[in-house]
Amino acid sequence: MKRTTISDIAREAGVSKGAVSYALNGRPGVSEATRSRITAIAARMGWAPSSVARALSGGRAGAFGLVIDRPAEVLAAEPFFMRLIAGIQHELGPGPTSLVLQVSPDHDTELEIYHRWHAERRVDGVLLIDLRADDNRLDVLASIGLPAVVIGEPLGRTDIPSAWIDDRAAIDEVLDYLVALGHRRVVRVAGPREFLHSRMRSAAFLAAAARVGLEAADVVHTDYSGESGAAAARRALVSALPPTAMVFDNDVMAVAALGVAQELGLSVPGQLSLIAWEDSLLCRLVRPALSAVRRPVGEFGALAVSLLRQVVTGASVSDACTSAPILVTRASSGPVCRDRPDVSPWASTADWFVPPRFP
């Protein structure tokens, strides 16, 4: 079906194209009666403004951009991004602004995308995710004048605000809960070391571990995939002093670790407690169901869009925090098993021994 143009509307209304332009753009130059008649004809003919033409004429593109620099196989299995995008779309609603989503294979390509979007006036602003140490995206976007909002930790910048979740409080709650159950050796399986949110959570985990007096608190960095989560769990669980509890940065890795525990003959939660992050449907489908930190991911995306709308209009915007995450306890976490010596819980009874402790 042919797209309705201003020329079509002008012909139907019996007026000039200039008069139609004035009427549809709310500019002076036509009477209110003519404006009403033209807008009614435009609506009947299914006319919609061209975002490209509007942007080239100095208007807005009517779109926000999001570039995700993650491997496709990780994205395909990661519920976080689907929930985040659902929150973004919910906030955008049926209004005039759409989401332009692109997956990038690397950092340099991501920067090229921003430059192209800005040159072509494809988007009015962008949402930044997965900030890294020494991330230059912030300065690049500021230099080309493309408005942005960070989905992540506050950065203390007045030009690029952040929408964020208080993960520190969630980590404190998790470790307080595990200590109350008698756990003293906990391993956190984290995302990539270069991500700022991974570093923040790891620092918060080690600080909380010191506060509650854990005997051992280790952090292992992975790529968020189930394969890496399983490998990290297997290495930890066959070590001389295995953890009695493990906390994972996403639910995909936690589900994979549950499989490893079953492979090694471990009882969950009798010999090993598992806690996931995000609390997607995966956590409730496996057996035992996984305890998890439920973060308001949909609200996270919606809040970022709300901030970006304000930034695009030139308003002064501050960092904003979502509602607090909560720990949802299920069958995968429980008290430490006290009926065995302090050894690797996958060993046979004949292999029990108490390893020497060194100063």
BELURBEL-V936083 format. One record per residue. N is the residue number from 1. PHI is phi in whole degrees, 0 to 359 (999 if undefined). D_FIRST is the distance of its C-alpha to the first C-alpha in Angstrom with 1 decimal. Layout:
BEGIN
N_PHI_D_FIRST / N_PHI_D_FIRST
END
This chain:
BEGIN
1_999_0.0 / 2_291_3.8 / 3_288_6.4 / 4_291_9.1 / 5_245_12.3 / 6_298_15.9 / 7_298_16.1 / 8_298_13.6 / 9_293_15.8 / 10_298_18.9 / 11_295_18.2 / 12_294_17.6 / 13_275_20.7 / 14_72_22.8 / 15_230_23.9 / 16_281_23.9 / 17_296_21.6 / 18_298_24.8 / 19_297_25.2 / 20_296_21.7 / 21_299_22.6 / 22_301_25.9 / 23_294_24.6 / 24_285_22.0 / 25_260_24.4 / 26_69_27.4 / 27_261_29.4 / 28_292_32.0 / 29_132_31.6 / 30_225_30.1 / 31_288_31.7 / 32_296_30.9 / 33_295_29.9 / 34_294_27.4 / 35_300_26.2 / 36_296_25.7 / 37_294_23.9 / 38_293_21.4 / 39_295_20.8 / 40_293_20.3 / 41_296_17.7 / 42_298_15.9 / 43_294_16.1 / 44_295_14.9 / 45_274_11.7 / 46_74_11.1 / 47_286_12.2 / 48_222_13.8 / 49_292_16.3 / 50_280_16.0 / 51_295_18.9 / 52_294_19.8 / 53_297_20.2 / 54_296_22.0 / 55_294_24.3 / 56_292_25.1 / 57_272_26.0 / 58_98_28.5 / 59_274_26.7 / 60_262_26.0 / 61_283_23.6 / 62_74_23.1 / 63_207_24.1 / 64_247_27.4 / 65_252_28.3 / 66_220_30.5 / 67_251_31.9 / 68_246_34.0 / 69_258_36.6 / 70_222_37.7 / 71_300_37.8 / 72_302_34.9 / 73_292_37.4 / 74_288_38.9 / 75_299_35.6 / 76_297_34.6 / 77_255_37.8 / 78_259_38.2 / 79_296_37.3 / 80_306_37.9 / 81_292_34.7 / 82_295_32.5 / 83_290_34.5 / 84_297_34.3 / 85_295_30.5 / 86_299_30.3 / 87_294_32.5 / 88_299_30.5 / 89_294_27.2 / 90_297_29.2 / 91_290_30.4 / 92_293_27.0 / 93_58_25.7 / 94_273_22.4 / 95_291_23.2 / 96_282_21.6 / 97_262_23.4 / 98_246_22.3 / 99_256_24.5 / 100_258_24.3 / 101_248_26.4 / 102_219_28.0 / 103_262_30.9 / 104_248_33.5 / 105_281_36.1 / 106_198_38.8 / 107_295_39.8 / 108_297_39.4 / 109_295_35.8 / 110_300_35.2 / 111_296_36.6 / 112_298_34.5 / 113_298_31.4 / 114_298_32.7 / 115_298_33.4 / 116_293_29.9 / 117_302_28.2 / 118_292_30.5 / 119_296_30.1 / 120_271_26.3 / 121_54_26.5 / 122_280_24.4 / 123_227_26.4 / 124_270_28.8 / 125_186_31.4 / 126_227_32.3 / 127_257_34.1 / 128_258_37.0 / 129_228_38.4 / 130_59_41.3 / 131_296_43.4 / 132_246_46.2 / 133_297_49.6 / 134_57_49.6 / 135_288_45.8 / 136_266_44.7 / 137_297_41.1 / 138_298_42.3 / 139_290_43.9 / 140_296_41.1 / 141_295_38.6 / 142_296_41.1 / 143_290_41.7 / 144_269_38.1 / 145_80_37.6 / 146_264_34.9 / 147_302_35.6 / 148_210_36.5 / 149_226_37.9 / 150_271_39.9 / 151_264_39.5 / 152_164_43.1 / 153_298_46.7 / 154_301_47.6 / 155_249_48.4 / 156_76_50.2 / 157_261_47.9 / 158_277_47.0 / 159_270_43.9 / 160_229_42.2 / 161_284_42.7 / 162_236_42.6 / 163_259_41.5 / 164_216_44.1 / 165_244_45.7 / 166_280_49.5 / 167_288_50.2 / 168_298_53.8 / 169_297_54.6 / 170_295_52.9 / 171_294_55.1 / 172_303_58.2 / 173_296_57.4 / 174_297_56.9 / 175_290_60.2 / 176_300_62.1 / 177_295_60.9 / 178_294_61.9 / 179_296_65.3 / 180_298_66.0 / 181_274_65.5 / 182_98_68.1 / 183_284_65.9 / 184_231_67.4 / 185_234_65.5 / 186_230_61.8 / 187_246_59.3 / 188_256_55.9 / 189_260_53.3 / 190_255_51.1 / 191_281_48.0 / 192_304_48.2 / 193_298_51.1 / 194_284_49.1 / 195_285_46.9 / 196_298_48.4 / 197_291_47.6 / 198_293_49.5 / 199_296_52.5 / 200_297_52.5 / 201_295_52.6 / 202_295_55.2 / 203_297_57.4 / 204_294_57.0 / 205_296_57.9 / 206_293_61.1 / 207_294_62.1 / 208_292_61.8 / 209_297_63.6 / 210_294_66.5 / 211_297_66.6 / 212_270_66.9 / 213_76_69.3 / 214_295_67.5 / 215_290_69.7 / 216_213_66.8 / 217_219_63.3 / 218_244_61.3 / 219_240_57.8 / 220_240_55.9 / 221_263_52.7 / 222_224_49.9 / 223_252_46.2 / 224_79_45.0 / 225_280_44.5 / 226_297_46.1 / 227_298_48.1 / 228_291_49.6 / 229_297_50.3 / 230_294_52.1 / 231_297_54.1 / 232_296_55.2 / 233_296_56.2 / 234_296_58.2 / 235_298_60.1 / 236_292_61.0 / 237_281_62.1 / 238_258_64.4 / 239_284_66.1 / 240_298_69.8 / 241_237_68.9 / 242_290_65.5 / 243_288_63.7 / 244_264_63.9 / 245_212_60.5 / 246_226_57.3 / 247_241_54.4 / 248_246_51.1 / 249_283_48.4 / 250_209_45.6 / 251_281_45.5 / 252_299_44.4 / 253_293_47.8 / 254_294_49.7 / 255_297_48.4 / 256_297_49.4 / 257_294_52.8 / 258_299_53.3 / 259_297_53.0 / 260_295_55.5 / 261_301_57.9 / 262_293_57.7 / 263_299_58.3 / 264_274_61.4 / 265_78_62.7 / 266_275_62.4 / 267_273_62.3 / 268_245_59.5 / 269_260_60.6 / 270_304_64.2 / 271_248_64.6 / 272_208_61.4 / 273_261_59.2 / 274_236_55.5 / 275_228_53.3 / 276_259_49.6 / 277_243_47.4 / 278_97_44.1 / 279_60_44.7 / 280_278_41.5 / 281_300_41.2 / 282_306_43.0 / 283_295_46.2 / 284_266_46.3 / 285_271_45.5 / 286_278_48.4 / 287_230_52.0 / 288_290_53.9 / 289_299_51.1 / 290_272_51.0 / 291_296_52.3 / 292_202_49.8 / 293_275_49.2 / 294_268_46.2 / 295_260_44.5 / 296_282_41.8 / 297_293_39.1 / 298_299_36.2 / 299_297_38.1 / 300_305_38.7 / 301_296_35.0 / 302_296_34.4 / 303_296_37.4 / 304_298_36.3 / 305_296_33.0 / 306_300_34.9 / 307_293_37.3 / 308_294_34.6 / 309_305_33.0 / 310_291_36.4 / 311_299_37.1 / 312_298_33.9 / 313_278_35.0 / 314_90_38.4 / 315_287_40.4 / 316_278_43.5 / 317_237_42.8 / 318_256_45.4 / 319_302_45.3 / 320_222_44.5 / 321_252_45.6 / 322_284_43.9 / 323_295_46.0 / 324_286_48.7 / 325_291_48.2 / 326_229_50.3 / 327_270_52.2 / 328_255_51.5 / 329_269_54.4 / 330_226_54.1 / 331_287_56.2 / 332_277_55.9 / 333_231_58.3 / 334_193_61.9 / 335_296_65.5 / 336_294_67.1 / 337_288_69.0 / 338_261_72.7 / 339_265_74.3 / 340_227_73.9 / 341_298_75.4 / 342_277_73.4 / 343_226_72.0 / 344_300_68.9 / 345_288_67.8 / 346_268_66.6 / 347_289_70.1 / 348_285_72.3 / 349_302_75.3 / 350_293_77.7 / 351_264_76.0 / 352_299_76.4 / 353_200_78.0 / 354_254_78.1 / 355_293_77.2 / 356_294_79.5 / 357_255_78.4 / 358_252_79.0 / 359_293_79.6
END
